[in-house]
Amino acid sequence: MRRRWPMTVAGVLITFVYLLPVYWMLNTSFKKPADIFATPPQLVPLSPTLRSYADAAFGNPAIAKGLANSAVIAIGTTLLTIAIAVPAAYGLARLRLRFVSVFLMLFLVVQMVPAVNLALPMFAIFSDLGLVNSYAGLILANASLAIPLGIVLLRPYFLSVPTEILEAAKVDGCTTFGAFVRIALPISRPGLITLAVISFLGAWGEFVFGLALAADEDLQPITVVLAGLTNAFGTRWNDLMAVSAVVALPVIAAFVFLQRYIVAGLTEGATKS
Amino acid sequence: MAITVPQQRVATGRAAARRTTTAEYLFVVPAVLFVGFTVLYPLGYNVVQSFQDVGIAQIVNGNAKFVGLDNYADQFGRPEFWKSFGISLLYTGGTVLATFVAGLALALFFHRDFPGRNVLRALLLLAWVLPTVVSANVWRWLLDGTYGLLNTVLGTEIFWLGKPGTAMVAVMLASAWSFAPFAMVLLLAGLQGISGTLYEAARIDGAGAWAQFRRITLPLLRPVSLTTVLLCFISTFKTFDTVFLMTQGGPGGATEVLPVYAYKLAFSFYKFDVAAVATTMLLVVPVVLSVFYFRSLRKEETA
């Protein structure tokens, strides 16, 4: 196999071209205002600056507030998803329950529901309950789709926990709950991390629920704040790209540090039923 | 918290199983209730609203009146609704086609064995996970009429998002860019399922690369391809954010897909009742497709 290294070079090239939009975002975000309109365009920023990050991304109170809101919503969604999806995934994987296939089908099908179909009625329902313009409402809305995904994603991890170990734990006096907490959870740690990362990133990038359920600017997630500022930024593409890069930061960080978890989660949820 | 059952050790077989089973449902009940409240109830609520007269007053005060099929008659009689429906189908069709072709090309390339391929495959998924607000903004910048990179590369000065035809192509391109790595992953799984001996046999019989692709890869990839196309169709048909963020449905309604149309009815015009008709229709198409899909699967299995 002497021809393998050229393949790698070609692969790197394809990947780079494919991810060119991401590169162009970072490239633009480090440019001076005048340089973004240079012809021919600077393929690397010739006089790089962090001004856009200092002024727009972190210096703008509206954006800082949006980032903080998104953090609260995403962390809340993650905690709620873990609390509800983890036991359910375990129950559907390792307990002898009736209707397992019915429940699984429910959680699988529910993921196909368009967010708009939930956002509209949720606005009416949450208005009644005083949940519009509240973190709680946004967290509930985000968890509505994260929990079914989490269950489908996590179940295979619990399926791979050998039943014999769980039976043995019970013989030694563990309750069902004890076996779950002391045996199944530690073994499935990669799955739990995957679930946490995926539900955090999902809520972090979510747009429709934030748009529909948070008219109050003090509660809007960064995605909605950014969409609202887009016109105000006009042609300040360097500032817009800097804010975009900050919004993308958790995703990029997760890719760098938790790559194997993310990739496993992204593909497992979709391909295994 | 912990349900201690000390007698469990003494209790024999079936009795123990029965006692634990009741408690064991507590693992699943919260999830079912939660999904019931946050997904099934809103979906039902939405369908009910589509038969009622609901404006902002009814949202605030409740007591909406039932009006039978009036909302449906209203929407089905409107050219805007059918235009939006057609735009949705066009946008979805174009995006799914582009997604599938790009996803298949990537899958065929990254199916080969070479150093670093797993890392590169994973990196590509970045396009899929990037928050839509981010990718939509980046695409708006790349497609900028005067200084956008695409125009520079092509040597043109096209306001891509300013004209109906090119705006549609642009939102398809941006959506396909996000979905293609996902399609790649599904198709890679399919390619891995095709036995290498088939290709060896074909080579011995003198089949070239193209013949192998047409006679072996494509037919054997059919089931996975169908699943990929269906999943891409479902996610594209419901896409709101990419279109809303790139064009807001414009110019002149040229990219106003059904989710954007429904959202505007509800939140720009406070017509929650007819918006509910539009979102209900948004469910009908994927459900019908899925039924056909499962039927064809069953037919293939029994045949």
Boltz contact constraints between the chains, C-beta under 6 A:
constraints:
  - contact:
      token1: [A, 4]
      token2: [B, 114]
      max_distance: 6.0
  - contact:
      token1: [A, 7]
      token2: [B, 112]
      max_distance: 6.0
  - contact:
      token1: [A, 7]
      token2: [B, 114]
      max_distance: 6.0
  - contact:
      token1: [A, 8]
      token2: [B, 114]
      max_distance: 6.0
  - contact:
      token1: [A, 8]
      token2: [B, 115]
      max_distance: 6.0
  - contact:
      token1: [A, 8]
      token2: [B, 116]
      max_distance: 6.0
  - contact:
      token1: [A, 11]
      token2: [B, 120]
      max_distance: 6.0
  - contact:
      token1: [A, 15]
      token2: [B, 120]
      max_distance: 6.0
  - contact:
      token1: [A, 15]
      token2: [B, 123]
      max_distance: 6.0
  - contact:
      token1: [A, 15]
      token2: [B, 124]
      max_distance: 6.0
  - contact:
      token1: [A, 21]
      token2: [B, 138]
      max_distance: 6.0
  - contact:
      token1: [A, 21]
      token2: [B, 142]
      max_distance: 6.0
  - contact:
      token1: [A, 24]
      token2: [B, 149]
      max_distance: 6.0
  - contact:
      token1: [A, 25]
      token2: [B, 138]
      max_distance: 6.0
  - contact:
      token1: [A, 37]
      token2: [B, 147]
      max_distance: 6.0
  - contact:
      token1: [A, 41]
      token2: [B, 152]
      max_distance: 6.0
  - contact:
      token1: [A, 84]
      token2: [B, 30]
      max_distance: 6.0
  - contact:
      token1: [A, 84]
      token2: [B, 31]
      max_distance: 6.0
  - contact:
      token1: [A, 84]
      token2: [B, 34]
      max_distance: 6.0
  - contact:
      token1: [A, 87]
      token2: [B, 27]
      max_distance: 6.0
  - contact:
      token1: [A, 88]
      token2: [B, 28]
      max_distance: 6.0
  - contact:
      token1: [A, 88]
      token2: [B, 31]
      max_distance: 6.0
  - contact:
      token1: [A, 90]
      token2: [B, 27]
      max_distance: 6.0
  - contact:
      token1: [A, 91]
      token2: [B, 27]
      max_distance: 6.0
  - contact:
      token1: [A, 91]
      token2: [B, 28]
      max_distance: 6.0
  - contact:
      token1: [A, 95]
      token2: [B, 24]
      max_distance: 6.0
  - contact:
      token1: [A, 110]
      token2: [B, 35]
      max_distance: 6.0
  - contact:
      token1: [A, 110]
      token2: [B, 39]
      max_distance: 6.0
  - contact:
      token1: [A, 112]
      token2: [B, 234]
      max_distance: 6.0
  - contact:
      token1: [A, 114]
      token2: [B, 238]
      max_distance: 6.0
  - contact:
      token1: [A, 114]
      token2: [B, 282]
      max_distance: 6.0
  - contact:
      token1: [A, 116]
      token2: [B, 240]
      max_distance: 6.0
  - contact:
      token1: [A, 116]
      token2: [B, 259]
      max_distance: 6.0
  - contact:
      token1: [A, 116]
      token2: [B, 262]
      max_distance: 6.0
  - contact:
      token1: [A, 116]
      token2: [B, 263]
      max_distance: 6.0
  - contact:
      token1: [A, 116]
      token2: [B, 279]
      max_distance: 6.0
  - contact:
      token1: [A, 117]
      token2: [B, 279]
      max_distance: 6.0
  - contact:
      token1: [A, 118]
      token2: [B, 42]
      max_distance: 6.0
  - contact:
      token1: [A, 120]
      token2: [B, 266]
      max_distance: 6.0
  - contact:
      token1: [A, 120]
      token2: [B, 275]
      max_distance: 6.0
  - contact:
      token1: [A, 120]
      token2: [B, 279]
      max_distance: 6.0
  - contact:
      token1: [A, 121]
      token2: [B, 42]
      max_distance: 6.0
  - contact:
      token1: [A, 121]
      token2: [B, 45]
      max_distance: 6.0
  - contact:
      token1: [A, 121]
      token2: [B, 46]
      max_distance: 6.0
  - contact:
      token1: [A, 122]
      token2: [B, 42]
      max_distance: 6.0
  - contact:
      token1: [A, 124]
      token2: [B, 59]
      max_distance: 6.0
  - contact:
      token1: [A, 127]
      token2: [B, 59]
      max_distance: 6.0
  - contact:
      token1: [A, 140]
      token2: [B, 38]
      max_distance: 6.0
  - contact:
      token1: [A, 144]
      token2: [B, 38]
      max_distance: 6.0
  - contact:
      token1: [A, 144]
      token2: [B, 39]
      max_distance: 6.0
  - contact:
      token1: [A, 147]
      token2: [B, 34]
      max_distance: 6.0
  - contact:
      token1: [A, 148]
      token2: [B, 35]
      max_distance: 6.0
  - contact:
      token1: [A, 175]
      token2: [B, 2]
      max_distance: 6.0
  - contact:
      token1: [A, 175]
      token2: [B, 3]
      max_distance: 6.0
  - contact:
      token1: [A, 175]
      token2: [B, 4]
      max_distance: 6.0
  - contact:
      token1: [A, 176]
      token2: [B, 20]
      max_distance: 6.0
  - contact:
      token1: [A, 176]
      token2: [B, 24]
      max_distance: 6.0
  - contact:
      token1: [A, 177]
      token2: [B, 2]
      max_distance: 6.0
  - contact:
      token1: [A, 177]
      token2: [B, 3]
      max_distance: 6.0
  - contact:
      token1: [A, 205]
      token2: [B, 131]
      max_distance: 6.0
  - contact:
      token1: [A, 207]
      token2: [B, 132]
      max_distance: 6.0
  - contact:
      token1: [A, 207]
      token2: [B, 133]
      max_distance: 6.0
  - contact:
      token1: [A, 207]
      token2: [B, 241]
      max_distance: 6.0
  - contact:
      token1: [A, 208]
      token2: [B, 240]
      max_distance: 6.0
  - contact:
      token1: [A, 223]
      token2: [B, 133]
      max_distance: 6.0
  - contact:
      token1: [A, 226]
      token2: [B, 133]
      max_distance: 6.0
  - contact:
      token1: [A, 227]
      token2: [B, 133]
      max_distance: 6.0
  - contact:
      token1: [A, 227]
      token2: [B, 245]
      max_distance: 6.0
  - contact:
      token1: [A, 237]
      token2: [B, 141]
      max_distance: 6.0
  - contact:
      token1: [A, 240]
      token2: [B, 137]
      max_distance: 6.0
  - contact:
      token1: [A, 244]
      token2: [B, 134]
      max_distance: 6.0
  - contact:
      token1: [A, 244]
      token2: [B, 137]
      max_distance: 6.0
  - contact:
      token1: [A, 247]
      token2: [B, 131]
      max_distance: 6.0
  - contact:
      token1: [A, 247]
      token2: [B, 134]
      max_distance: 6.0
  - contact:
      token1: [A, 248]
      token2: [B, 130]
      max_distance: 6.0
  - contact:
      token1: [A, 248]
      token2: [B, 134]
      max_distance: 6.0
  - contact:
      token1: [A, 251]
      token2: [B, 129]
      max_distance: 6.0
  - contact:
      token1: [A, 251]
      token2: [B, 130]
      max_distance: 6.0
  - contact:
      token1: [A, 255]
      token2: [B, 126]
      max_distance: 6.0
  - contact:
      token1: [A, 259]
      token2: [B, 122]
      max_distance: 6.0
  - contact:
      token1: [A, 263]
      token2: [B, 122]
      max_distance: 6.0
  - contact:
      token1: [A, 266]
      token2: [B, 125]
      max_distance: 6.0
  - contact:
      token1: [A, 267]
      token2: [B, 185]
      max_distance: 6.0
  - contact:
      token1: [A, 271]
      token2: [B, 189]
      max_distance: 6.0
